[in-house]
Amino acid sequence: METPAFLDRDRPDVPDLVVPGGVTPFYLKGRPVRGRMVHLGVLADVLLTRHDHPAAVTRLAGKALALVAALASALKFKGSFSLQIKGDGPVSMLVADCTDTGALRFYARTEEDALNTLLAETSTPTDRELLGNGYLALTIDQGPDMERHQGIVEIAGDDLATMASHYFATSEQHACWLFLSCKMTDAGWRAGGLILERIAGEGGTHVVGDADADANWETATILASTLSARELLDDSLSAPELLHRLFHQEDLHVSQPRALAYGCRCSRARLVDVLQGFSNDDLDHMAQDDGQIVMNCEFCNIDFRFPRKDILSRAEQD
């Protein structure tokens, strides 16, 4: 039986951090609008600074974390919800995921030469300039016994919020309004987001007649667009306070907040299981001069070291 991560005493020293009010759901009663406000707070700094990326890449990654937190918290599932973007730009792959319990992690793969060339031209490239052309995928993975649900669209738009909106418009035929931000502040890296979803007239419980729906949706998005990045990333401003500023005249109802946490799920037990799938010849080739096999977790950027003599190929153990 695989050792659970929390019982793995050889697990690396990674943060045990939970932000209790990371996601605040809300809806506008009598209007076809529901949404979530995301405040990663200090969690953003802890997650983002484990990787030595240039600021432009870090900003993109922070927005990706806020996005998956906002989207995952709207779903009823057991497992993980992930965003994966593959493109031909300097950031060739970006992965961020959030579990049903709010555990977050991310990984960004960069092409160093292309990234340096872009940053020499501009210190503040757009998300599209970083990612290039490619595709964006959103996936719900509930384990090996459940079918994965995935939607894929081409990358469209200059920023991640527009790319996500394009996904919902084309793949889900679902109207969404998104605002994502990530910046270095006096308190460290901060990231957050605001997402509005238009509830379908037939399926929503907080919906007025169709004649008013367009106007109510437009009003909500106009009000939401007055939110600034400075307000969103200010630790002294709570989500309920900001939502009240935006929607207090729209019959705002704030729901129970949901926690977010540092969520890398790596462990020595899992990596040993992976290594045992290789042949002994392959394991010998992996071993360094000191007899150690080193494996790096791309999400939390931790090196795991295994003495080669302690790892036996599963196929050759008999």
C-alpha positions as a printed NumPy array, in Angstrom:
array([[  0.   ,   0.   ,   0.   ],
       [  1.282,   3.465,  -0.878],
       [  2.245,   5.58 ,   2.112],
       [ -0.077,   8.59 ,   2.398],
       [  1.8  ,  11.856,   1.876],
       [  1.019,  13.091,   5.392],
       [  2.556,   9.916,   6.891],
       [  5.659,   9.99 ,   4.725],
       [  8.294,  11.035,   7.266],
       [ 10.895,  11.431,   4.54 ],
       [  8.713,  13.983,   2.783],
       [ 10.591,  17.213,   1.965],
       [ 10.273,  20.28 ,   4.136],
       [  7.466,  22.067,   2.3  ],
       [  5.092,  24.64 ,   3.794],
       [  1.998,  23.574,   5.701],
       [  0.003,  26.668,   4.837],
       [ -3.755,  27.214,   4.62 ],
       [ -5.562,  30.453,   3.716],
       [ -9.036,  30.049,   5.307],
       [-10.857,  32.622,   3.136],
       [ -9.079,  31.993,  -0.143],
       [-12.236,  31.798,  -2.271],
       [-15.421,  33.731,  -1.515],
       [-18.487,  32.634,  -3.527],
       [-21.399,  35.025,  -4.032],
       [-24.487,  35.616,  -6.123],
       [-26.737,  38.506,  -7.008],
       [-30.256,  37.573,  -5.996],
       [-32.847,  37.964,  -8.731],
       [-30.124,  38.363, -11.358],
       [-28.466,  35.759, -13.592],
       [-25.086,  36.264, -11.918],
       [-22.934,  34.217,  -9.581],
       [-19.228,  34.458,  -8.957],
       [-16.148,  33.919,  -6.828],
       [-13.477,  36.269,  -5.552],
       [-10.045,  34.736,  -4.987],
       [ -7.458,  36.034,  -2.522],
       [ -4.321,  33.873,  -2.368],
       [ -2.672,  36.202,   0.132],
       [  0.66 ,  34.97 ,   1.484],
       [  0.034,  31.617,  -0.229],
       [  0.88 ,  33.26 ,  -3.553],
       [  4.332,  34.28 ,  -2.329],
       [  5.015,  30.843,  -0.847],
       [  4.03 ,  29.012,  -4.032],
       [  5.621,  31.377,  -6.531],
       [  8.984,  31.871,  -4.822],
       [  9.779,  28.159,  -4.849],
       [ 10.666,  28.679,  -8.52 ],
       [ 13.363,  30.997,  -9.815],
       [ 11.43 ,  32.509, -12.703],
       [ 11.672,  36.047, -14.088],
       [  8.956,  38.364, -12.814],
       [  6.976,  38.165, -16.07 ],
       [  6.668,  34.375, -15.801],
       [  5.857,  34.599, -12.092],
       [  3.018,  37.023, -12.804],
       [  1.57 ,  34.639, -15.381],
       [  1.848,  31.695, -12.982],
       [  0.152,  33.635, -10.186],
       [ -2.787,  34.435, -12.434],
       [ -3.02 ,  30.768, -13.421],
       [ -3.215,  29.759,  -9.74 ],
       [ -5.985,  32.29 ,  -9.112],
       [ -7.857,  31.033, -12.171],
       [ -7.854,  27.348, -11.222],
       [ -8.839,  28.222,  -7.649],
       [-11.816,  30.211,  -8.948],
       [-12.938,  27.529, -11.38 ],
       [-12.381,  24.475,  -9.167],
       [-14.336,  25.975,  -6.276],
       [-17.467,  26.177,  -8.453],
       [-17.532,  22.422,  -9.111],
       [-18.662,  19.395,  -7.134],
       [-16.   ,  16.741,  -7.632],
       [-13.385,  14.637,  -5.863],
       [ -9.93 ,  14.906,  -7.332],
       [ -8.087,  17.664,  -9.16 ],
       [ -9.007,  20.424, -11.586],
       [ -6.157,  21.492, -13.841],
       [ -5.241,  24.146, -16.361],
       [ -2.638,  23.198, -18.963],
       [ -1.364,  25.525, -21.651],
       [  1.103,  24.417, -24.322],
       [  2.407,  26.941, -26.786],
       [  5.316,  27.787, -29.046],
       [  6.356,  30.821, -26.991],
       [  9.099,  31.235, -24.364],
       [  6.782,  29.629, -21.762],
       [  6.239,  26.376, -23.623],
       [  4.133,  24.777, -20.903],
       [  2.146,  26.084, -17.949],
       [  0.328,  23.761, -15.569],
       [ -1.683,  24.749, -12.507],
       [ -4.094,  22.596, -10.566],
       [ -6.388,  22.747,  -7.566],
       [ -7.918,  19.811,  -5.703],
       [-11.457,  19.618,  -4.376],
       [-10.025,  20.592,  -0.974],
       [ -8.327,  23.711,  -2.357],
       [ -4.722,  22.458,  -2.569],
       [ -2.817,  24.459,  -5.203],
       [  0.368,  23.892,  -7.18 ],
       [  1.919,  24.953, -10.492],
       [  4.752,  24.317, -12.919],
       [  6.062,  26.462, -15.782],
       [  8.546,  25.23 , -18.385],
       [ 10.498,  27.947, -20.137],
       [ 12.768,  28.08 , -23.169],
       [ 15.635,  30.137, -21.766],
       [ 17.029,  31.642, -24.976],
       [ 13.612,  32.636, -26.305],
       [ 12.61 ,  34.066, -22.937],
       [ 15.784,  36.139, -22.626],
       [ 15.271,  37.492, -26.144],
       [ 11.694,  38.525, -25.346],
       [ 12.621,  40.134, -22.021],
       [ 15.405,  42.082, -23.721],
       [ 12.729,  43.631, -25.921],
       [ 10.208,  44.313, -23.126],
       [ 10.179,  43.767, -19.376],
       [  6.395,  43.452, -19.338],
       [  5.407,  41.05 , -22.12 ],
       [  1.777,  40.067, -22.528],
       [  0.637,  36.602, -21.548],
       [  0.241,  35.812, -25.249],
       [  3.807,  36.896, -25.995],
       [  5.001,  34.53 , -23.285],
       [  2.855,  31.599, -24.393],
       [  2.702,  32.052, -28.154],
       [  0.304,  29.965, -30.236],
       [ -0.993,  26.655, -29.002],
       [ -3.826,  25.267, -26.928],
       [ -5.45 ,  25.637, -23.534],
       [ -6.999,  22.65 , -21.74 ],
       [ -9.125,  22.393, -18.609],
       [ -9.368,  18.936, -17.048],
       [-11.263,  17.334, -14.184],
       [ -9.474,  14.192, -12.972],
       [-11.322,  12.143, -10.349],
       [ -8.952,   9.199, -10.281],
       [ -8.437,   5.993, -12.282],
       [-11.965,   4.715, -11.645],
       [-13.669,   7.78 , -13.125],
       [-13.655,   9.135, -16.662],
       [-11.655,  12.331, -17.101],
       [-13.498,  15.367, -18.396],
       [-11.462,  17.671, -20.599],
       [-12.048,  20.625, -22.874],
       [ -9.438,  22.041, -25.277],
       [ -9.375,  25.276, -27.264],
       [ -6.732,  27.239, -29.112],
       [ -4.991,  30.066, -27.301],
       [ -6.846,  33.303, -28.091],
       [ -6.379,  36.765, -26.633],
       [ -3.53 ,  38.753, -25.121],
       [ -4.044,  37.861, -21.451],
       [ -4.945,  34.749, -19.472],
       [ -8.37 ,  36.067, -18.46 ],
       [ -9.319,  36.546, -22.117],
       [ -7.992,  33.096, -22.981],
       [-10.163,  31.526, -20.272],
       [-13.192,  33.546, -21.384],
       [-12.614,  32.285, -24.934],
       [-12.591,  28.721, -23.601],
       [-15.987,  29.121, -21.954],
       [-17.477,  30.922, -24.942],
       [-16.379,  28.256, -27.441],
       [-16.144,  25.009, -25.475],
       [-18.903,  25.487, -22.905],
       [-21.077,  28.145, -24.591],
       [-21.067,  29.78 , -21.207],
       [-20.736,  33.531, -20.587],
       [-18.008,  34.432, -18.094],
       [-16.271,  37.651, -17.073],
       [-12.822,  37.349, -15.507],
       [-10.254,  39.606, -13.909],
       [ -6.912,  38.134, -12.828],
       [ -3.915,  39.867, -11.306],
       [ -0.548,  38.977,  -9.813],
       [  2.056,  41.486,  -8.686],
       [  5.002,  41.921,  -6.354],
       [  3.838,  44.067,  -3.429],
       [  5.513,  45.385,  -0.284],
       [  4.352,  42.17 ,   1.414],
       [  5.658,  39.875,  -1.335],
       [  3.937,  38.276,  -4.308],
       [  0.162,  38.484,  -4.25 ],
       [ -2.384,  37.023,  -6.682],
       [ -6.133,  37.041,  -6.953],
       [ -9.091,  37.078,  -9.252],
       [-12.754,  37.819,  -9.727],
       [-14.987,  35.679, -11.914],
       [-18.621,  36.24 , -12.847],
       [-20.731,  33.559, -14.499],
       [-24.003,  34.138, -16.252],
       [-26.535,  31.58 , -15.07 ],
       [-28.649,  29.992, -17.767],
       [-32.266,  31.078, -17.665],
       [-33.57 ,  27.539, -17.338],
       [-31.043,  26.19 , -14.845],
       [-30.332,  29.043, -12.448],
       [-32.184,  29.616,  -9.207],
       [-31.427,  33.34 ,  -9.019],
       [-32.693,  34.362, -12.406],
       [-35.175,  36.972, -13.556],
       [-37.057,  36.998, -16.841],
       [-35.154,  36.86 , -20.12 ],
       [-36.099,  40.436, -20.951],
       [-34.04 ,  41.725, -18.029],
       [-31.22 ,  39.176, -18.087],
       [-28.99 ,  40.95 , -20.627],
       [-29.234,  44.279, -18.812],
       [-28.54 ,  42.724, -15.412],
       [-25.518,  40.842, -16.733],
       [-24.154,  43.97 , -18.387],
       [-24.607,  45.958, -15.166],
       [-22.759,  43.308, -13.149],
       [-19.801,  43.232, -15.536],
       [-19.581,  47.035, -15.631],
       [-19.498,  47.166, -11.837],
       [-16.949,  44.352, -11.673],
       [-14.67 ,  46.169, -14.113],
       [-14.238,  49.004, -11.599],
       [-12.194,  46.68 ,  -9.372],
       [ -8.505,  47.586,  -9.494],
       [ -5.509,  45.302,  -9.103],
       [ -4.387,  47.387,  -6.132],
       [ -7.671,  46.715,  -4.33 ],
       [ -7.743,  43.025,  -5.235],
       [ -4.202,  42.386,  -3.962],
       [ -4.437,  44.498,  -0.805],
       [ -4.229,  42.214,   2.251],
       [ -6.122,  44.772,   4.345],
       [ -9.23 ,  44.572,   2.131],
       [-11.333,  41.451,   2.634],
       [-13.342,  39.817,  -0.122],
       [-16.716,  40.601,   1.515],
       [-15.666,  44.241,   1.816],
       [-14.647,  44.474,  -1.837],
       [-17.768,  42.659,  -3.01 ],
       [-19.919,  45.047,  -0.983],
       [-18.176,  47.998,  -2.666],
       [-18.911,  46.535,  -6.087],
       [-22.392,  45.051,  -5.758],
       [-24.114,  46.484,  -2.669],
       [-26.933,  47.854,  -4.815],
       [-27.434,  44.544,  -6.656],
       [-28.822,  42.451,  -3.766],
       [-25.48 ,  40.814,  -3.048],
       [-25.431,  37.519,  -1.128],
       [-22.012,  36.303,   0.06 ],
       [-21.652,  32.575,   0.705],
       [-19.353,  30.597,   2.974],
       [-15.683,  31.103,   1.992],
       [-13.493,  28.167,   1.032],
       [ -9.902,  27.533,   2.052],
       [ -6.869,  27.33 ,  -0.23 ],
       [ -3.626,  25.581,   0.691],
       [ -0.113,  24.757,  -0.418],
       [ -0.792,  21.588,  -2.32 ],
       [  2.132,  19.745,  -3.866],
       [  1.384,  16.045,  -3.552],
       [  4.879,  14.675,  -4.078],
       [  6.311,  12.057,  -1.716],
       [  9.22 ,   9.643,  -1.585],
       [  6.785,   6.723,  -1.545],
       [  5.284,   7.731,  -4.873],
       [  8.674,   8.343,  -6.481],
       [ 10.026,   4.999,  -5.281],
       [  7.064,   3.358,  -6.972],
       [  7.973,   5.173, -10.203],
       [ 11.627,   4.171,  -9.987],
       [ 10.771,   0.522,  -9.387],
       [  9.084,   0.499, -12.782],
       [ 12.474,   0.875, -14.505],
       [ 14.89 ,  -1.956, -15.253],
       [ 18.019,  -2.358, -13.14 ],
       [ 20.12 ,  -1.267, -16.145],
       [ 18.108,   1.954, -16.391],
       [ 18.46 ,   2.524, -12.647],
       [ 22.223,   2.048, -12.903],
       [ 22.313,   4.639, -15.678],
       [ 20.333,   7.112, -13.536],
       [ 22.678,   6.821, -10.576],
       [ 25.214,   9.613, -10.137],
       [ 28.871,   9.171,  -9.204],
       [ 27.992,   9.143,  -5.504],
       [ 25.552,   6.26 ,  -5.986],
       [ 22.462,   8.437,  -5.595],
       [ 19.473,   8.702,  -7.92 ],
       [ 18.113,  12.262,  -7.886],
       [ 14.537,  13.064,  -8.857],
       [ 13.146,  16.594,  -8.904],
       [  9.519,  17.495,  -8.257],
       [  8.724,  20.104, -10.896],
       [  5.852,  21.496,  -8.821],
       [  7.547,  22.202,  -5.486],
       [ 11.105,  22.28 ,  -6.894],
       [ 12.494,  19.805,  -4.362],
       [ 15.227,  17.241,  -5.13 ],
       [ 14.66 ,  13.726,  -3.794],
       [ 17.763,  11.561,  -3.37 ],
       [ 17.601,   7.756,  -3.336],
       [ 20.577,   5.412,  -2.77 ],
       [ 20.74 ,   3.223,  -5.86 ],
       [ 21.382,   0.131,  -3.697],
       [ 18.013,   0.612,  -2.005],
       [ 15.986,   0.696,  -5.25 ],
       [ 15.18 ,  -2.607,  -6.939],
       [ 13.393,  -2.98 , -10.231],
       [  9.914,  -4.391,  -9.657],
       [ 10.18 ,  -6.513, -12.806],
       [ 13.389,  -8.125, -11.568],
       [ 12.588,  -8.559,  -7.878],
       [ 11.387, -12.112,  -8.452]])
